[in-house]
């Protein structure tokens, strides 16, 4: 079962190298392809990607939904695995995803823990990702989904320039598609919390989610989010 790993990037020179080193040196490297889709980085992101022998797909649309759809179109695998550039998958991700799919799971994600949790409250955030509550989910947890299922859903809705992860999770639930939170953790960057206070990030996340649930224009949500946080 071949897996296509799709990584959207935008100015990720500080993180993409670590992820590609992990993926490039994994003992099961032959079981997956790596597709990096860059949204117009102004730093050295694309140069770093090329240093790993990969040619990034390029798009002028800096939106994860669009970038991940571009990657899915280019993919050859029967399973898509969407991974953010500042996230490191579990060492056993190939076996985990294969086992889940073989047991009838059509889509799923991992729990997460932060890579440098300076604030002890970040351990609480990570702990709650083991529970099946929608507010505990997010793109940082990575997302695997059978390609046929992804195509049936129409991929990511590109009007969601933010919150695209929650939108596709909502559609997965509405369509009765099986979803599982795997009992292992990916490592997620805590940079957002280092650059802002813990409380500020939590309040911003809460308000953005409330706006999404109320049907606010995704552009308005993104403008609020990017203005609120450093």
MARNU-586005 format. One record per residue (C-alpha): residue in three letters; residue number from 1; x, y, z. Coordinates in nm, 2 decimals, padded with zeros to 4 digits. Example, Ala and Ser with C-alpha at 12.3 -4.5 7.8 and 13.67 -1.06 7.14 Angstrom:
MARNU-586005
{vexlo->ALA | tormar->1 | x->01.23 | y->-00.45 | z->00.78}
{vexlo->SER | tormar->2 | x->01.37 | y->-00.11 | z->00.71}
This chain:
MARNU-586005
{vexlo->UNK | tormar->1 | x->00.00 | y->00.00 | z->00.00}
{vexlo->UNK | tormar->2 | x->00.18 | y->00.30 | z->-00.13}
{vexlo->UNK | tormar->3 | x->00.15 | y->00.63 | z->00.06}
{vexlo->UNK | tormar->4 | x->00.17 | y->00.98 | z->-00.08}
{vexlo->UNK | tormar->5 | x->00.29 | y->01.23 | z->00.18}
{vexlo->UNK | tormar->6 | x->00.18 | y->01.59 | z->00.09}
{vexlo->UNK | tormar->7 | x->00.36 | y->01.88 | z->00.26}
{vexlo->UNK | tormar->8 | x->00.24 | y->02.24 | z->00.21}
{vexlo->UNK | tormar->9 | x->00.51 | y->02.50 | z->00.27}
{vexlo->UNK | tormar->10 | x->00.54 | y->02.87 | z->00.30}
{vexlo->UNK | tormar->11 | x->00.86 | y->03.02 | z->00.44}
{vexlo->UNK | tormar->12 | x->00.95 | y->02.71 | z->00.64}
{vexlo->UNK | tormar->13 | x->01.33 | y->02.72 | z->00.61}
{vexlo->UNK | tormar->14 | x->01.35 | y->02.67 | z->00.98}
{vexlo->UNK | tormar->15 | x->01.16 | y->02.34 | z->00.99}
{vexlo->UNK | tormar->16 | x->01.13 | y->02.17 | z->00.65}
{vexlo->UNK | tormar->17 | x->01.49 | y->02.03 | z->00.66}
{vexlo->UNK | tormar->18 | x->01.43 | y->01.84 | z->00.98}
{vexlo->UNK | tormar->19 | x->01.11 | y->01.68 | z->00.84}
{vexlo->UNK | tormar->20 | x->01.27 | y->01.59 | z->00.51}
{vexlo->UNK | tormar->21 | x->01.57 | y->01.44 | z->00.69}
{vexlo->UNK | tormar->22 | x->01.34 | y->01.22 | z->00.90}
{vexlo->UNK | tormar->23 | x->01.14 | y->01.11 | z->00.59}
{vexlo->UNK | tormar->24 | x->01.44 | y->01.07 | z->00.37}
{vexlo->UNK | tormar->25 | x->01.63 | y->00.85 | z->00.61}
{vexlo->UNK | tormar->26 | x->01.33 | y->00.64 | z->00.73}
{vexlo->UNK | tormar->27 | x->01.38 | y->00.26 | z->00.69}
{vexlo->UNK | tormar->28 | x->01.06 | y->00.23 | z->00.49}
{vexlo->UNK | tormar->29 | x->01.14 | y->00.52 | z->00.25}
{vexlo->UNK | tormar->30 | x->01.05 | y->00.30 | z->-00.05}
{vexlo->UNK | tormar->31 | x->00.69 | y->00.27 | z->00.07}
{vexlo->UNK | tormar->32 | x->00.60 | y->00.64 | z->00.01}
{vexlo->UNK | tormar->33 | x->00.66 | y->00.94 | z->-00.20}
{vexlo->UNK | tormar->34 | x->00.71 | y->01.29 | z->-00.08}
{vexlo->UNK | tormar->35 | x->00.53 | y->01.58 | z->-00.24}
{vexlo->UNK | tormar->36 | x->00.62 | y->01.93 | z->-00.13}
{vexlo->UNK | tormar->37 | x->00.39 | y->02.21 | z->-00.26}
{vexlo->UNK | tormar->38 | x->00.52 | y->02.56 | z->-00.20}
{vexlo->UNK | tormar->39 | x->00.30 | y->02.86 | z->-00.19}
{vexlo->UNK | tormar->40 | x->00.56 | y->03.12 | z->-00.29}
{vexlo->UNK | tormar->41 | x->00.82 | y->03.11 | z->-00.01}
{vexlo->UNK | tormar->42 | x->01.05 | y->03.42 | z->00.01}
{vexlo->UNK | tormar->43 | x->01.31 | y->03.24 | z->00.22}
{vexlo->UNK | tormar->44 | x->01.53 | y->02.93 | z->00.15}
{vexlo->UNK | tormar->45 | x->01.25 | y->02.67 | z->00.18}
{vexlo->UNK | tormar->46 | x->01.26 | y->02.56 | z->-00.19}
{vexlo->UNK | tormar->47 | x->01.64 | y->02.55 | z->-00.20}
{vexlo->UNK | tormar->48 | x->01.64 | y->02.33 | z->00.11}
{vexlo->UNK | tormar->49 | x->01.38 | y->02.10 | z->-00.05}
{vexlo->UNK | tormar->50 | x->01.60 | y->02.06 | z->-00.36}
{vexlo->UNK | tormar->51 | x->01.90 | y->01.97 | z->-00.14}
{vexlo->UNK | tormar->52 | x->01.70 | y->01.66 | z->-00.04}
{vexlo->UNK | tormar->53 | x->01.67 | y->01.56 | z->-00.41}
{vexlo->UNK | tormar->54 | x->01.31 | y->01.67 | z->-00.44}
{vexlo->UNK | tormar->55 | x->01.16 | y->01.92 | z->-00.68}
{vexlo->UNK | tormar->56 | x->00.88 | y->02.12 | z->-00.50}
{vexlo->UNK | tormar->57 | x->00.55 | y->02.18 | z->-00.68}
{vexlo->UNK | tormar->58 | x->00.50 | y->02.56 | z->-00.70}
{vexlo->UNK | tormar->59 | x->00.18 | y->02.76 | z->-00.68}
{vexlo->UNK | tormar->60 | x->00.12 | y->03.13 | z->-00.64}
{vexlo->UNK | tormar->61 | x->-00.17 | y->03.06 | z->-00.41}
{vexlo->UNK | tormar->62 | x->-00.05 | y->03.06 | z->-00.05}
{vexlo->UNK | tormar->63 | x->-00.33 | y->02.85 | z->00.10}
{vexlo->UNK | tormar->64 | x->-00.29 | y->02.51 | z->00.25}
{vexlo->UNK | tormar->65 | x->-00.62 | y->02.39 | z->00.11}
{vexlo->UNK | tormar->66 | x->-00.51 | y->02.47 | z->-00.24}
{vexlo->UNK | tormar->67 | x->-00.16 | y->02.35 | z->-00.19}
{vexlo->UNK | tormar->68 | x->-00.27 | y->02.02 | z->-00.05}
{vexlo->UNK | tormar->69 | x->-00.52 | y->01.97 | z->-00.34}
{vexlo->UNK | tormar->70 | x->-00.23 | y->02.03 | z->-00.58}
{vexlo->UNK | tormar->71 | x->-00.03 | y->01.77 | z->-00.41}
{vexlo->UNK | tormar->72 | x->-00.32 | y->01.52 | z->-00.41}
{vexlo->UNK | tormar->73 | x->-00.36 | y->01.56 | z->-00.79}
{vexlo->UNK | tormar->74 | x->00.01 | y->01.48 | z->-00.84}
{vexlo->UNK | tormar->75 | x->00.01 | y->01.18 | z->-00.60}
{vexlo->UNK | tormar->76 | x->00.05 | y->00.82 | z->-00.70}
{vexlo->UNK | tormar->77 | x->-00.05 | y->00.65 | z->-00.37}
{vexlo->UNK | tormar->78 | x->-00.37 | y->00.49 | z->-00.27}
{vexlo->UNK | tormar->79 | x->-00.34 | y->00.67 | z->00.06}
{vexlo->UNK | tormar->80 | x->-00.28 | y->01.04 | z->00.11}
{vexlo->UNK | tormar->81 | x->-00.10 | y->01.16 | z->00.42}
{vexlo->UNK | tormar->82 | x->-00.10 | y->01.54 | z->00.48}
{vexlo->UNK | tormar->83 | x->00.18 | y->01.67 | z->00.71}
{vexlo->UNK | tormar->84 | x->00.26 | y->02.02 | z->00.81}
{vexlo->UNK | tormar->85 | x->00.62 | y->02.13 | z->00.76}
{vexlo->UNK | tormar->86 | x->00.68 | y->02.19 | z->01.13}
{vexlo->UNK | tormar->87 | x->00.55 | y->01.85 | z->01.24}
{vexlo->UNK | tormar->88 | x->00.74 | y->01.52 | z->01.27}
{vexlo->UNK | tormar->89 | x->00.54 | y->01.20 | z->01.21}
{vexlo->UNK | tormar->90 | x->00.56 | y->00.90 | z->01.44}
{vexlo->UNK | tormar->91 | x->00.85 | y->00.67 | z->01.36}
{vexlo->UNK | tormar->92 | x->00.60 | y->00.39 | z->01.29}
{vexlo->UNK | tormar->93 | x->00.37 | y->00.60 | z->01.07}
{vexlo->UNK | tormar->94 | x->00.39 | y->00.36 | z->00.76}
{vexlo->UNK | tormar->95 | x->00.29 | y->00.05 | z->00.96}
{vexlo->UNK | tormar->96 | x->00.03 | y->00.25 | z->01.16}
{vexlo->UNK | tormar->97 | x->-00.15 | y->00.39 | z->00.86}
{vexlo->UNK | tormar->98 | x->-00.14 | y->00.06 | z->00.67}
{vexlo->UNK | tormar->99 | x->-00.28 | y->-00.13 | z->00.97}
{vexlo->UNK | tormar->100 | x->-00.56 | y->00.12 | z->01.01}
{vexlo->UNK | tormar->101 | x->-00.66 | y->00.10 | z->00.65}
{vexlo->UNK | tormar->102 | x->-00.64 | y->-00.28 | z->00.64}
{vexlo->UNK | tormar->103 | x->-00.88 | y->-00.28 | z->00.94}
{vexlo->UNK | tormar->104 | x->-01.14 | y->-00.07 | z->00.76}
{vexlo->UNK | tormar->105 | x->-01.05 | y->00.28 | z->00.87}
{vexlo->UNK | tormar->106 | x->-01.09 | y->00.52 | z->00.58}
{vexlo->UNK | tormar->107 | x->-00.93 | y->00.83 | z->00.75}
{vexlo->UNK | tormar->108 | x->-00.76 | y->00.94 | z->01.07}
{vexlo->UNK | tormar->109 | x->-00.50 | y->01.13 | z->01.25}
{vexlo->UNK | tormar->110 | x->-00.26 | y->01.10 | z->01.55}
{vexlo->UNK | tormar->111 | x->-00.25 | y->01.25 | z->01.89}
{vexlo->UNK | tormar->112 | x->00.02 | y->01.52 | z->01.93}
{vexlo->UNK | tormar->113 | x->00.27 | y->01.65 | z->02.17}
{vexlo->UNK | tormar->114 | x->00.48 | y->01.96 | z->02.15}
{vexlo->UNK | tormar->115 | x->00.85 | y->01.94 | z->02.06}
{vexlo->UNK | tormar->116 | x->00.96 | y->02.21 | z->02.32}
{vexlo->UNK | tormar->117 | x->00.68 | y->02.26 | z->02.57}
{vexlo->UNK | tormar->118 | x->00.82 | y->02.54 | z->02.78}
{vexlo->UNK | tormar->119 | x->00.48 | y->02.60 | z->02.93}
{vexlo->UNK | tormar->120 | x->00.36 | y->02.30 | z->03.13}
{vexlo->UNK | tormar->121 | x->00.00 | y->02.38 | z->03.01}
{vexlo->UNK | tormar->122 | x->00.10 | y->02.26 | z->02.66}
{vexlo->UNK | tormar->123 | x->00.11 | y->01.91 | z->02.80}
{vexlo->UNK | tormar->124 | x->-00.26 | y->01.95 | z->02.88}
{vexlo->UNK | tormar->125 | x->-00.32 | y->02.05 | z->02.52}
{vexlo->UNK | tormar->126 | x->-00.15 | y->01.74 | z->02.40}
{vexlo->UNK | tormar->127 | x->-00.33 | y->01.51 | z->02.65}
{vexlo->UNK | tormar->128 | x->-00.67 | y->01.61 | z->02.52}
{vexlo->UNK | tormar->129 | x->-00.59 | y->01.51 | z->02.16}
{vexlo->UNK | tormar->130 | x->-00.65 | y->01.15 | z->02.25}
{vexlo->UNK | tormar->131 | x->-01.02 | y->01.21 | z->02.29}
{vexlo->UNK | tormar->132 | x->-01.28 | y->01.20 | z->02.00}
{vexlo->UNK | tormar->133 | x->-01.39 | y->01.56 | z->02.04}
{vexlo->UNK | tormar->134 | x->-01.39 | y->01.79 | z->01.73}
{vexlo->UNK | tormar->135 | x->-01.23 | y->02.08 | z->01.92}
{vexlo->UNK | tormar->136 | x->-00.93 | y->01.85 | z->02.00}
{vexlo->UNK | tormar->137 | x->-00.86 | y->01.80 | z->01.63}
{vexlo->UNK | tormar->138 | x->-00.65 | y->02.01 | z->01.38}
{vexlo->UNK | tormar->139 | x->-00.41 | y->01.98 | z->01.09}
{vexlo->UNK | tormar->140 | x->-00.11 | y->01.97 | z->01.32}
{vexlo->UNK | tormar->141 | x->-00.21 | y->01.61 | z->01.40}
{vexlo->UNK | tormar->142 | x->-00.16 | y->01.51 | z->01.04}
{vexlo->UNK | tormar->143 | x->-00.44 | y->01.35 | z->00.84}
{vexlo->UNK | tormar->144 | x->-00.44 | y->01.03 | z->00.64}
{vexlo->UNK | tormar->145 | x->-00.72 | y->00.94 | z->00.41}
{vexlo->UNK | tormar->146 | x->-00.78 | y->00.69 | z->00.13}
{vexlo->UNK | tormar->147 | x->-00.74 | y->00.87 | z->-00.20}
{vexlo->UNK | tormar->148 | x->-01.07 | y->00.74 | z->-00.34}
{vexlo->UNK | tormar->149 | x->-01.24 | y->00.88 | z->-00.03}
{vexlo->UNK | tormar->150 | x->-01.06 | y->01.21 | z->-00.06}
{vexlo->UNK | tormar->151 | x->-01.17 | y->01.24 | z->-00.43}
{vexlo->UNK | tormar->152 | x->-01.52 | y->01.15 | z->-00.34}
{vexlo->UNK | tormar->153 | x->-01.53 | y->01.44 | z->-00.09}
{vexlo->UNK | tormar->154 | x->-01.39 | y->01.68 | z->-00.36}
{vexlo->UNK | tormar->155 | x->-01.07 | y->01.73 | z->-00.17}
{vexlo->UNK | tormar->156 | x->-01.02 | y->02.04 | z->00.05}
{vexlo->UNK | tormar->157 | x->-01.27 | y->02.32 | z->00.00}
{vexlo->UNK | tormar->158 | x->-01.04 | y->02.60 | z->-00.13}
{vexlo->UNK | tormar->159 | x->-01.27 | y->02.88 | z->00.00}
{vexlo->UNK | tormar->160 | x->-01.13 | y->02.79 | z->00.34}
{vexlo->UNK | tormar->161 | x->-00.80 | y->02.99 | z->00.34}
{vexlo->UNK | tormar->162 | x->-00.80 | y->02.89 | z->00.71}
{vexlo->UNK | tormar->163 | x->-00.99 | y->02.62 | z->00.90}
{vexlo->UNK | tormar->164 | x->-00.97 | y->02.39 | z->00.60}
{vexlo->UNK | tormar->165 | x->-00.88 | y->02.10 | z->00.83}
{vexlo->UNK | tormar->166 | x->-01.20 | y->02.14 | z->01.04}
{vexlo->UNK | tormar->167 | x->-01.41 | y->02.17 | z->00.72}
{vexlo->UNK | tormar->168 | x->-01.29 | y->01.84 | z->00.58}
{vexlo->UNK | tormar->169 | x->-01.33 | y->01.67 | z->00.92}
{vexlo->UNK | tormar->170 | x->-01.69 | y->01.80 | z->00.93}
{vexlo->UNK | tormar->171 | x->-01.76 | y->01.65 | z->00.59}
{vexlo->UNK | tormar->172 | x->-01.59 | y->01.32 | z->00.68}
{vexlo->UNK | tormar->173 | x->-01.83 | y->01.30 | z->00.97}
{vexlo->UNK | tormar->174 | x->-02.14 | y->01.40 | z->00.77}
{vexlo->UNK | tormar->175 | x->-02.06 | y->01.14 | z->00.50}
{vexlo->UNK | tormar->176 | x->-02.03 | y->00.86 | z->00.76}
{vexlo->UNK | tormar->177 | x->-01.66 | y->00.80 | z->00.67}
{vexlo->UNK | tormar->178 | x->-01.48 | y->00.61 | z->00.93}
{vexlo->UNK | tormar->179 | x->-01.22 | y->00.81 | z->01.13}
{vexlo->UNK | tormar->180 | x->-00.97 | y->00.70 | z->01.39}
{vexlo->UNK | tormar->181 | x->-00.73 | y->00.88 | z->01.62}
{vexlo->UNK | tormar->182 | x->-00.43 | y->00.66 | z->01.63}
{vexlo->UNK | tormar->183 | x->-00.29 | y->00.60 | z->01.99}
{vexlo->UNK | tormar->184 | x->00.05 | y->00.75 | z->01.92}
{vexlo->UNK | tormar->185 | x->00.18 | y->01.10 | z->01.89}
{vexlo->UNK | tormar->186 | x->00.33 | y->01.33 | z->01.63}
{vexlo->UNK | tormar->187 | x->00.56 | y->01.61 | z->01.74}
{vexlo->UNK | tormar->188 | x->00.43 | y->01.96 | z->01.68}
{vexlo->UNK | tormar->189 | x->00.63 | y->02.28 | z->01.69}
{vexlo->UNK | tormar->190 | x->00.54 | y->02.50 | z->01.99}
{vexlo->UNK | tormar->191 | x->00.67 | y->02.82 | z->01.81}
{vexlo->UNK | tormar->192 | x->00.33 | y->02.99 | z->01.81}
{vexlo->UNK | tormar->193 | x->00.32 | y->02.96 | z->02.19}
{vexlo->UNK | tormar->194 | x->00.68 | y->03.08 | z->02.22}
{vexlo->UNK | tormar->195 | x->00.60 | y->03.39 | z->02.01}
{vexlo->UNK | tormar->196 | x->00.28 | y->03.47 | z->02.19}
{vexlo->UNK | tormar->197 | x->00.15 | y->03.40 | z->02.54}
{vexlo->UNK | tormar->198 | x->-00.03 | y->03.07 | z->02.60}
{vexlo->UNK | tormar->199 | x->-00.35 | y->03.25 | z->02.70}
{vexlo->UNK | tormar->200 | x->-00.34 | y->03.47 | z->02.38}
{vexlo->UNK | tormar->201 | x->-00.31 | y->03.17 | z->02.15}
{vexlo->UNK | tormar->202 | x->-00.59 | y->02.99 | z->02.33}
{vexlo->UNK | tormar->203 | x->-00.82 | y->03.29 | z->02.31}
{vexlo->UNK | tormar->204 | x->-00.74 | y->03.34 | z->01.95}
{vexlo->UNK | tormar->205 | x->-00.80 | y->02.97 | z->01.86}
{vexlo->UNK | tormar->206 | x->-01.13 | y->02.98 | z->02.05}
{vexlo->UNK | tormar->207 | x->-01.26 | y->03.29 | z->01.87}
{vexlo->UNK | tormar->208 | x->-01.15 | y->03.16 | z->01.53}
{vexlo->UNK | tormar->209 | x->-01.33 | y->02.83 | z->01.59}
{vexlo->UNK | tormar->210 | x->-01.64 | y->03.03 | z->01.71}
{vexlo->UNK | tormar->211 | x->-01.63 | y->03.24 | z->01.39}
{vexlo->UNK | tormar->212 | x->-01.60 | y->02.92 | z->01.18}
{vexlo->UNK | tormar->213 | x->-01.90 | y->02.75 | z->01.35}
{vexlo->UNK | tormar->214 | x->-02.10 | y->03.07 | z->01.30}
{vexlo->UNK | tormar->215 | x->-02.03 | y->03.06 | z->00.92}
{vexlo->UNK | tormar->216 | x->-01.80 | y->03.36 | z->00.91}
{vexlo->UNK | tormar->217 | x->-01.62 | y->03.43 | z->00.58}
{vexlo->UNK | tormar->218 | x->-01.29 | y->03.23 | z->00.59}
{vexlo->UNK | tormar->219 | x->-01.10 | y->03.54 | z->00.47}
{vexlo->UNK | tormar->220 | x->-01.23 | y->03.73 | z->00.77}
{vexlo->UNK | tormar->221 | x->-01.13 | y->03.45 | z->01.00}
{vexlo->UNK | tormar->222 | x->-00.78 | y->03.45 | z->00.85}
{vexlo->UNK | tormar->223 | x->-00.74 | y->03.82 | z->00.88}
{vexlo->UNK | tormar->224 | x->-00.84 | y->03.81 | z->01.25}
{vexlo->UNK | tormar->225 | x->-00.61 | y->03.52 | z->01.32}
{vexlo->UNK | tormar->226 | x->-00.30 | y->03.66 | z->01.15}
{vexlo->UNK | tormar->227 | x->-00.35 | y->04.00 | z->01.30}
{vexlo->UNK | tormar->228 | x->-00.40 | y->03.86 | z->01.65}
{vexlo->UNK | tormar->229 | x->-00.09 | y->03.64 | z->01.66}
{vexlo->UNK | tormar->230 | x->00.28 | y->03.71 | z->01.59}
